[in-house]
């Protein structure tokens, strides 16, 4: 074909955020994200590919 037969992976994600306000100037944000796909598209640390990916992050924000 002319490239129209090639179909990529379908990707989806879900994210959960938690915000904490210990003081008026400080905001702490914790985020968890889970991604998944119909094909193995996420590169792992050992060089292999996976259909799932998880991410955990945190932010510390100081406002002045």
Phi and psi restraints in degrees (range 20) as a CNS / XPLOR table:
assign (resid 1 and name C) (resid 2 and name N)
       (resid 2 and name CA) (resid 2 and name C) 1.0 -99.2 20.0 2
assign (resid 2 and name N) (resid 2 and name CA)
       (resid 2 and name C) (resid 3 and name N) 1.0 25.2 20.0 2
assign (resid 2 and name C) (resid 3 and name N)
       (resid 3 and name CA) (resid 3 and name C) 1.0 93.7 20.0 2
assign (resid 3 and name N) (resid 3 and name CA)
       (resid 3 and name C) (resid 4 and name N) 1.0 -1.1 20.0 2
assign (resid 3 and name C) (resid 4 and name N)
       (resid 4 and name CA) (resid 4 and name C) 1.0 -81.1 20.0 2
assign (resid 4 and name N) (resid 4 and name CA)
       (resid 4 and name C) (resid 5 and name N) 1.0 -17.1 20.0 2
assign (resid 4 and name C) (resid 5 and name N)
       (resid 5 and name CA) (resid 5 and name C) 1.0 -82.7 20.0 2
assign (resid 5 and name N) (resid 5 and name CA)
       (resid 5 and name C) (resid 6 and name N) 1.0 -13.6 20.0 2
assign (resid 5 and name C) (resid 6 and name N)
       (resid 6 and name CA) (resid 6 and name C) 1.0 -80.8 20.0 2
assign (resid 6 and name N) (resid 6 and name CA)
       (resid 6 and name C) (resid 7 and name N) 1.0 125.0 20.0 2
assign (resid 6 and name C) (resid 7 and name N)
       (resid 7 and name CA) (resid 7 and name C) 1.0 -125.3 20.0 2
assign (resid 7 and name N) (resid 7 and name CA)
       (resid 7 and name C) (resid 8 and name N) 1.0 132.0 20.0 2
assign (resid 7 and name C) (resid 8 and name N)
       (resid 8 and name CA) (resid 8 and name C) 1.0 -84.7 20.0 2
assign (resid 8 and name N) (resid 8 and name CA)
       (resid 8 and name C) (resid 9 and name N) 1.0 -178.0 20.0 2
assign (resid 8 and name C) (resid 9 and name N)
       (resid 9 and name CA) (resid 9 and name C) 1.0 -77.8 20.0 2
assign (resid 9 and name N) (resid 9 and name CA)
       (resid 9 and name C) (resid 10 and name N) 1.0 148.1 20.0 2
assign (resid 9 and name C) (resid 10 and name N)
       (resid 10 and name CA) (resid 10 and name C) 1.0 -92.3 20.0 2
assign (resid 10 and name N) (resid 10 and name CA)
       (resid 10 and name C) (resid 11 and name N) 1.0 126.2 20.0 2
assign (resid 10 and name C) (resid 11 and name N)
       (resid 11 and name CA) (resid 11 and name C) 1.0 -115.5 20.0 2
assign (resid 11 and name N) (resid 11 and name CA)
       (resid 11 and name C) (resid 12 and name N) 1.0 144.0 20.0 2
assign (resid 11 and name C) (resid 12 and name N)
       (resid 12 and name CA) (resid 12 and name C) 1.0 -141.3 20.0 2
assign (resid 12 and name N) (resid 12 and name CA)
       (resid 12 and name C) (resid 13 and name N) 1.0 159.8 20.0 2
assign (resid 12 and name C) (resid 13 and name N)
       (resid 13 and name CA) (resid 13 and name C) 1.0 -150.3 20.0 2
assign (resid 13 and name N) (resid 13 and name CA)
       (resid 13 and name C) (resid 14 and name N) 1.0 160.7 20.0 2
assign (resid 13 and name C) (resid 14 and name N)
       (resid 14 and name CA) (resid 14 and name C) 1.0 -136.7 20.0 2
assign (resid 14 and name N) (resid 14 and name CA)
       (resid 14 and name C) (resid 15 and name N) 1.0 138.3 20.0 2
assign (resid 14 and name C) (resid 15 and name N)
       (resid 15 and name CA) (resid 15 and name C) 1.0 -128.5 20.0 2
assign (resid 15 and name N) (resid 15 and name CA)
       (resid 15 and name C) (resid 16 and name N) 1.0 139.4 20.0 2
assign (resid 15 and name C) (resid 16 and name N)
       (resid 16 and name CA) (resid 16 and name C) 1.0 -123.7 20.0 2
assign (resid 16 and name N) (resid 16 and name CA)
       (resid 16 and name C) (resid 17 and name N) 1.0 123.9 20.0 2
assign (resid 16 and name C) (resid 17 and name N)
       (resid 17 and name CA) (resid 17 and name C) 1.0 -117.0 20.0 2
assign (resid 17 and name N) (resid 17 and name CA)
       (resid 17 and name C) (resid 18 and name N) 1.0 139.1 20.0 2
assign (resid 17 and name C) (resid 18 and name N)
       (resid 18 and name CA) (resid 18 and name C) 1.0 -125.0 20.0 2
assign (resid 18 and name N) (resid 18 and name CA)
       (resid 18 and name C) (resid 19 and name N) 1.0 129.7 20.0 2
assign (resid 18 and name C) (resid 19 and name N)
       (resid 19 and name CA) (resid 19 and name C) 1.0 -112.8 20.0 2
assign (resid 19 and name N) (resid 19 and name CA)
       (resid 19 and name C) (resid 20 and name N) 1.0 135.8 20.0 2
assign (resid 19 and name C) (resid 20 and name N)
       (resid 20 and name CA) (resid 20 and name C) 1.0 -124.0 20.0 2
assign (resid 20 and name N) (resid 20 and name CA)
       (resid 20 and name C) (resid 21 and name N) 1.0 141.3 20.0 2
assign (resid 20 and name C) (resid 21 and name N)
       (resid 21 and name CA) (resid 21 and name C) 1.0 -122.9 20.0 2
assign (resid 21 and name N) (resid 21 and name CA)
       (resid 21 and name C) (resid 22 and name N) 1.0 80.9 20.0 2
assign (resid 21 and name C) (resid 22 and name N)
       (resid 22 and name CA) (resid 22 and name C) 1.0 -65.2 20.0 2
assign (resid 22 and name N) (resid 22 and name CA)
       (resid 22 and name C) (resid 23 and name N) 1.0 -33.6 20.0 2
assign (resid 22 and name C) (resid 23 and name N)
       (resid 23 and name CA) (resid 23 and name C) 1.0 -139.1 20.0 2
assign (resid 23 and name N) (resid 23 and name CA)
       (resid 23 and name C) (resid 24 and name N) 1.0 179.8 20.0 2
assign (resid 23 and name C) (resid 24 and name N)
       (resid 24 and name CA) (resid 24 and name C) 1.0 -70.9 20.0 2
assign (resid 24 and name N) (resid 24 and name CA)
       (resid 24 and name C) (resid 25 and name N) 1.0 -26.5 20.0 2
assign (resid 24 and name C) (resid 25 and name N)
       (resid 25 and name CA) (resid 25 and name C) 1.0 -96.0 20.0 2
assign (resid 25 and name N) (resid 25 and name CA)
       (resid 25 and name C) (resid 26 and name N) 1.0 -14.5 20.0 2
assign (resid 25 and name C) (resid 26 and name N)
       (resid 26 and name CA) (resid 26 and name C) 1.0 -112.4 20.0 2
assign (resid 26 and name N) (resid 26 and name CA)
       (resid 26 and name C) (resid 27 and name N) 1.0 131.9 20.0 2
assign (resid 26 and name C) (resid 27 and name N)
       (resid 27 and name CA) (resid 27 and name C) 1.0 -124.9 20.0 2
assign (resid 27 and name N) (resid 27 and name CA)
       (resid 27 and name C) (resid 28 and name N) 1.0 131.2 20.0 2
assign (resid 27 and name C) (resid 28 and name N)
       (resid 28 and name CA) (resid 28 and name C) 1.0 -115.9 20.0 2
assign (resid 28 and name N) (resid 28 and name CA)
       (resid 28 and name C) (resid 29 and name N) 1.0 125.9 20.0 2
assign (resid 28 and name C) (resid 29 and name N)
       (resid 29 and name CA) (resid 29 and name C) 1.0 -119.5 20.0 2
assign (resid 29 and name N) (resid 29 and name CA)
       (resid 29 and name C) (resid 30 and name N) 1.0 129.0 20.0 2
assign (resid 29 and name C) (resid 30 and name N)
       (resid 30 and name CA) (resid 30 and name C) 1.0 -118.3 20.0 2
assign (resid 30 and name N) (resid 30 and name CA)
       (resid 30 and name C) (resid 31 and name N) 1.0 131.0 20.0 2
assign (resid 30 and name C) (resid 31 and name N)
       (resid 31 and name CA) (resid 31 and name C) 1.0 -129.9 20.0 2
assign (resid 31 and name N) (resid 31 and name CA)
       (resid 31 and name C) (resid 32 and name N) 1.0 135.3 20.0 2
assign (resid 31 and name C) (resid 32 and name N)
       (resid 32 and name CA) (resid 32 and name C) 1.0 -120.3 20.0 2
assign (resid 32 and name N) (resid 32 and name CA)
       (resid 32 and name C) (resid 33 and name N) 1.0 132.4 20.0 2
assign (resid 32 and name C) (resid 33 and name N)
       (resid 33 and name CA) (resid 33 and name C) 1.0 -132.0 20.0 2
assign (resid 33 and name N) (resid 33 and name CA)
       (resid 33 and name C) (resid 34 and name N) 1.0 134.1 20.0 2
assign (resid 33 and name C) (resid 34 and name N)
       (resid 34 and name CA) (resid 34 and name C) 1.0 -121.1 20.0 2
assign (resid 34 and name N) (resid 34 and name CA)
       (resid 34 and name C) (resid 35 and name N) 1.0 121.7 20.0 2
assign (resid 34 and name C) (resid 35 and name N)
       (resid 35 and name CA) (resid 35 and name C) 1.0 -110.1 20.0 2
assign (resid 35 and name N) (resid 35 and name CA)
       (resid 35 and name C) (resid 36 and name N) 1.0 146.3 20.0 2
assign (resid 35 and name C) (resid 36 and name N)
       (resid 36 and name CA) (resid 36 and name C) 1.0 -146.2 20.0 2
assign (resid 36 and name N) (resid 36 and name CA)
       (resid 36 and name C) (resid 37 and name N) 1.0 158.3 20.0 2
assign (resid 36 and name C) (resid 37 and name N)
       (resid 37 and name CA) (resid 37 and name C) 1.0 -144.8 20.0 2
assign (resid 37 and name N) (resid 37 and name CA)
       (resid 37 and name C) (resid 38 and name N) 1.0 163.5 20.0 2
assign (resid 37 and name C) (resid 38 and name N)
       (resid 38 and name CA) (resid 38 and name C) 1.0 -79.4 20.0 2
assign (resid 38 and name N) (resid 38 and name CA)
       (resid 38 and name C) (resid 39 and name N) 1.0 -14.2 20.0 2
assign (resid 38 and name C) (resid 39 and name N)
       (resid 39 and name CA) (resid 39 and name C) 1.0 -131.6 20.0 2
assign (resid 39 and name N) (resid 39 and name CA)
       (resid 39 and name C) (resid 40 and name N) 1.0 167.4 20.0 2
assign (resid 39 and name C) (resid 40 and name N)
       (resid 40 and name CA) (resid 40 and name C) 1.0 -79.9 20.0 2
assign (resid 40 and name N) (resid 40 and name CA)
       (resid 40 and name C) (resid 41 and name N) 1.0 98.8 20.0 2
assign (resid 40 and name C) (resid 41 and name N)
       (resid 41 and name CA) (resid 41 and name C) 1.0 -121.8 20.0 2
assign (resid 41 and name N) (resid 41 and name CA)
       (resid 41 and name C) (resid 42 and name N) 1.0 -10.1 20.0 2
assign (resid 41 and name C) (resid 42 and name N)
       (resid 42 and name CA) (resid 42 and name C) 1.0 -96.3 20.0 2
assign (resid 42 and name N) (resid 42 and name CA)
       (resid 42 and name C) (resid 43 and name N) 1.0 120.6 20.0 2
assign (resid 42 and name C) (resid 43 and name N)
       (resid 43 and name CA) (resid 43 and name C) 1.0 -77.5 20.0 2
assign (resid 43 and name N) (resid 43 and name CA)
       (resid 43 and name C) (resid 44 and name N) 1.0 128.6 20.0 2
assign (resid 43 and name C) (resid 44 and name N)
       (resid 44 and name CA) (resid 44 and name C) 1.0 -95.7 20.0 2
assign (resid 44 and name N) (resid 44 and name CA)
       (resid 44 and name C) (resid 45 and name N) 1.0 169.9 20.0 2
assign (resid 44 and name C) (resid 45 and name N)
       (resid 45 and name CA) (resid 45 and name C) 1.0 -67.3 20.0 2
assign (resid 45 and name N) (resid 45 and name CA)
       (resid 45 and name C) (resid 46 and name N) 1.0 -23.7 20.0 2
assign (resid 45 and name C) (resid 46 and name N)
       (resid 46 and name CA) (resid 46 and name C) 1.0 -88.2 20.0 2
assign (resid 46 and name N) (resid 46 and name CA)
       (resid 46 and name C) (resid 47 and name N) 1.0 3.7 20.0 2
assign (resid 46 and name C) (resid 47 and name N)
       (resid 47 and name CA) (resid 47 and name C) 1.0 94.3 20.0 2
assign (resid 47 and name N) (resid 47 and name CA)
       (resid 47 and name C) (resid 48 and name N) 1.0 -7.3 20.0 2
assign (resid 47 and name C) (resid 48 and name N)
       (resid 48 and name CA) (resid 48 and name C) 1.0 -87.9 20.0 2
assign (resid 48 and name N) (resid 48 and name CA)
       (resid 48 and name C) (resid 49 and name N) 1.0 172.8 20.0 2
assign (resid 48 and name C) (resid 49 and name N)
       (resid 49 and name CA) (resid 49 and name C) 1.0 -115.0 20.0 2
assign (resid 49 and name N) (resid 49 and name CA)
       (resid 49 and name C) (resid 50 and name N) 1.0 152.0 20.0 2
assign (resid 49 and name C) (resid 50 and name N)
       (resid 50 and name CA) (resid 50 and name C) 1.0 -135.3 20.0 2
assign (resid 50 and name N) (resid 50 and name CA)
       (resid 50 and name C) (resid 51 and name N) 1.0 160.6 20.0 2
assign (resid 50 and name C) (resid 51 and name N)
       (resid 51 and name CA) (resid 51 and name C) 1.0 -89.7 20.0 2
assign (resid 51 and name N) (resid 51 and name CA)
       (resid 51 and name C) (resid 52 and name N) 1.0 -9.9 20.0 2
assign (resid 51 and name C) (resid 52 and name N)
       (resid 52 and name CA) (resid 52 and name C) 1.0 -126.2 20.0 2
assign (resid 52 and name N) (resid 52 and name CA)
       (resid 52 and name C) (resid 53 and name N) 1.0 152.4 20.0 2
assign (resid 52 and name C) (resid 53 and name N)
       (resid 53 and name CA) (resid 53 and name C) 1.0 -147.5 20.0 2
assign (resid 53 and name N) (resid 53 and name CA)
       (resid 53 and name C) (resid 54 and name N) 1.0 136.2 20.0 2
assign (resid 53 and name C) (resid 54 and name N)
       (resid 54 and name CA) (resid 54 and name C) 1.0 -121.4 20.0 2
assign (resid 54 and name N) (resid 54 and name CA)
       (resid 54 and name C) (resid 55 and name N) 1.0 144.3 20.0 2
assign (resid 54 and name C) (resid 55 and name N)
       (resid 55 and name CA) (resid 55 and name C) 1.0 -140.3 20.0 2
assign (resid 55 and name N) (resid 55 and name CA)
       (resid 55 and name C) (resid 56 and name N) 1.0 134.7 20.0 2
assign (resid 55 and name C) (resid 56 and name N)
       (resid 56 and name CA) (resid 56 and name C) 1.0 -125.1 20.0 2
assign (resid 56 and name N) (resid 56 and name CA)
       (resid 56 and name C) (resid 57 and name N) 1.0 127.3 20.0 2
assign (resid 56 and name C) (resid 57 and name N)
       (resid 57 and name CA) (resid 57 and name C) 1.0 -137.2 20.0 2
assign (resid 57 and name N) (resid 57 and name CA)
       (resid 57 and name C) (resid 58 and name N) 1.0 160.5 20.0 2
assign (resid 57 and name C) (resid 58 and name N)
       (resid 58 and name CA) (resid 58 and name C) 1.0 -141.7 20.0 2
assign (resid 58 and name N) (resid 58 and name CA)
       (resid 58 and name C) (resid 59 and name N) 1.0 146.9 20.0 2
assign (resid 58 and name C) (resid 59 and name N)
       (resid 59 and name CA) (resid 59 and name C) 1.0 -130.8 20.0 2
assign (resid 59 and name N) (resid 59 and name CA)
       (resid 59 and name C) (resid 60 and name N) 1.0 142.3 20.0 2
assign (resid 59 and name C) (resid 60 and name N)
       (resid 60 and name CA) (resid 60 and name C) 1.0 -120.1 20.0 2
assign (resid 60 and name N) (resid 60 and name CA)
       (resid 60 and name C) (resid 61 and name N) 1.0 115.5 20.0 2
assign (resid 60 and name C) (resid 61 and name N)
       (resid 61 and name CA) (resid 61 and name C) 1.0 -117.2 20.0 2
assign (resid 61 and name N) (resid 61 and name CA)
       (resid 61 and name C) (resid 62 and name N) 1.0 124.9 20.0 2
assign (resid 61 and name C) (resid 62 and name N)
       (resid 62 and name CA) (resid 62 and name C) 1.0 -113.4 20.0 2
assign (resid 62 and name N) (resid 62 and name CA)
       (resid 62 and name C) (resid 63 and name N) 1.0 121.9 20.0 2
assign (resid 62 and name C) (resid 63 and name N)
       (resid 63 and name CA) (resid 63 and name C) 1.0 -105.2 20.0 2
assign (resid 63 and name N) (resid 63 and name CA)
       (resid 63 and name C) (resid 64 and name N) 1.0 135.2 20.0 2
